[in-house]
Amino acid sequence: MRARLASTVMLSIVVLIVVTLFVSVGVLWWTGDGTRSVLIGVICGVVAVLTVRAVSWYGRSGERSGDEHERSRDGHDR
């Protein structure tokens, strides 16, 4: 459980840094405005992190419901 949480946090940090840098550089190249590029990059990075967290949470909830289904099915076989 802790390993999954730690891996999700590490993935979120990497996604935040990578998306923020790429979007910031792209907006800076396109507009030439440094302040605007950083702001848009940070917003896009945060949205990407929230997406990663939501997908991770959804995957875990699906695993739990599948495990519960298997346990209940095993109980009926006995």
C-alpha positions, 0 to 999 in steps of 0.5 A: 500500500505504501509502495503504491502511494509512494509511486503515485506521489513520485509519478505526480512530481515527475508529471508536474515538472515535465508538463510545466517545463514543456508547456512553459517553454512552448508558450514562451517560444510562441508568445515571448512573454515569460510571466504568462508562460510560467503561469500557463505551464504551472496551471497545465502541470497541476491539471496533469497531476490531478488527472494522474491522481484521478486515474490512479485512484480509479484504478485502485478502486477497480482493483478493490471491487474486483477483489471483493467480487472474487472473495464473495464468489469463493464464499459461495463455492464452499 
